Amino acid sequence: MMLDLDHFKTVNDNYGHSVGDLTLKHFAKIMKELAVSQHASVGRWGGEEFVIVCYKKDAGKASEMAEELRRNVDEYLFPEIAHITCSIGVTELKPGDDFAKAFNRIDKAMYASKHNGRNMVTVM
């Protein structure tokens, strides 16, 4: 799955980069706590984008995990800013996939979440 904080630029613009960095640290902590309990790995892709690799989960189970993560972020009170949401894209490896194909699908799924209203999970 790929995750991106919604409207993160406004956090940096309105509160400064130090608050933005603190927000990213709290976001990473939320992801890591869930990932550890679900036997998954978290990595920062760049900026405010992160990737979670789920082991032994199909798209349905990964989607359930993503929805739990989305709710956890939505309900969390972040220091200084209080509330922020995230958009998540989910896919599973399919026969014939290589890294680029799978990555392009989660990227498209995440952007579909953003374009369809944000604070949601999209599976492709």
Phi, psi and omega per residue, in radians:
M1 nan 2.644 3.065
M2 -2.096 2.399 -3.087
L3 -2.223 2.543 3.118
D4 -2.507 2.323 3.086
L5 -1.232 2.339 -3.134
D6 -1.348 2.333 3.075
H7 0.969 0.632 -3.104
F8 -1.142 -0.552 3.130
K9 -0.987 -0.626 -3.141
T10 -1.193 -0.473 3.056
V11 -1.114 -0.886 3.121
N12 -1.088 -0.726 -3.108
D13 -1.181 -0.692 -3.054
N14 -1.573 -0.518 -3.033
Y15 -2.052 -0.245 -3.131
G16 1.734 2.830 -3.071
H17 -1.218 -0.479 3.121
S18 -1.180 -0.671 3.065
V19 -1.211 -0.661 3.061
G20 -1.039 -0.771 3.110
D21 -1.113 -0.717 3.105
L22 -1.113 -0.689 3.099
T23 -1.080 -0.771 3.116
L24 -1.092 -0.667 3.113
K25 -1.122 -0.731 3.114
H26 -1.188 -0.684 3.086
F27 -1.069 -0.783 3.121
A28 -1.083 -0.674 3.124
K29 -1.116 -0.754 3.114
I30 -1.056 -0.806 -3.138
M31 -1.117 -0.790 -3.085
K32 -1.102 -0.743 -3.135
E33 -1.043 -0.772 3.126
L34 -1.236 -0.735 -3.113
A35 -1.062 -0.740 3.133
V36 -1.075 -0.764 -3.132
S37 -1.201 -0.368 -3.106
Q38 -1.846 0.142 -3.139
H39 1.001 0.874 3.128
A40 -2.196 2.916 3.141
S41 -2.094 2.441 -3.135
V42 -1.941 2.437 3.041
G43 -2.507 2.581 3.076
R44 -1.493 2.217 -3.132
W45 -1.535 -0.644 3.130
G46 2.808 2.563 -3.134
G47 0.974 -2.124 3.112
E48 -1.866 0.356 3.100
E49 -1.732 2.388 3.138
F50 -2.307 2.735 3.081
V51 -2.159 2.408 3.019
I52 -2.095 2.187 3.082
V53 -1.734 2.119 -3.136
C54 -1.769 2.319 -3.132
Y55 -1.755 2.357 3.070
K56 1.019 0.668 3.069
K57 -2.236 2.362 3.004
D58 -1.443 3.127 -3.097
A59 -1.066 -0.620 3.131
G60 -1.103 -0.832 3.136
K61 -1.200 -0.671 3.096
A62 -1.142 -0.630 3.097
S63 -1.137 -0.710 3.067
E64 -1.061 -0.749 3.105
M65 -1.114 -0.744 3.131
A66 -1.093 -0.701 3.124
E67 -1.145 -0.695 3.071
E68 -1.089 -0.749 3.117
L69 -1.113 -0.762 3.120
R70 -1.025 -0.772 3.104
R71 -1.114 -0.751 -3.140
N72 -1.031 -0.748 3.128
V73 -1.188 -0.772 -3.117
D74 -1.046 -0.608 -3.086
E75 -1.564 -0.215 -3.057
Y76 -1.324 2.431 3.039
L77 -1.707 1.802 -3.124
F78 -1.346 2.466 3.085
P79 -0.977 2.433 3.086
E80 1.302 -0.840 -3.014
I81 -1.711 -0.346 3.139
A82 1.267 -1.114 -2.963
H83 -2.275 2.341 2.997
I84 -2.636 2.729 -3.137
T85 -2.115 3.033 3.091
C86 -2.394 2.710 3.050
S87 -1.954 2.420 -3.021
I88 -2.287 2.399 3.006
G89 -2.009 2.442 -3.101
V90 -2.270 2.467 2.965
T91 -2.585 2.973 3.003
E92 -2.203 2.736 3.105
L93 -1.178 2.375 -3.126
K94 -2.065 2.742 3.109
P95 -0.940 2.346 3.139
G96 1.505 -0.070 3.123
D97 -1.201 2.501 2.845
D98 -2.052 -3.130 -3.091
F99 -0.980 -0.814 -3.054
A100 -1.073 -0.748 -3.130
K101 -1.117 -0.839 -3.129
A102 -1.129 -0.754 -3.133
F103 -1.111 -0.736 3.130
N104 -1.069 -0.642 3.112
R105 -1.165 -0.781 -3.128
I106 -1.196 -0.589 3.095
D107 -1.108 -0.805 3.112
K108 -1.116 -0.694 3.136
A109 -1.116 -0.741 3.130
M110 -1.116 -0.756 3.130
Y111 -1.193 -0.514 3.032
A112 -1.112 -0.703 3.082
S113 -1.056 -0.744 3.136
K114 -1.135 -0.799 -3.072
H115 -1.257 -0.369 -3.115
N116 -1.724 0.275 3.020
G117 2.198 -0.121 3.133
R118 1.172 2.989 3.133
N119 0.928 0.832 -3.139
M120 -2.628 2.923 3.113
V121 -1.970 2.320 3.065
T122 -2.166 2.330 3.117
V123 -1.923 2.295 3.059
M124 -2.267 nan nan
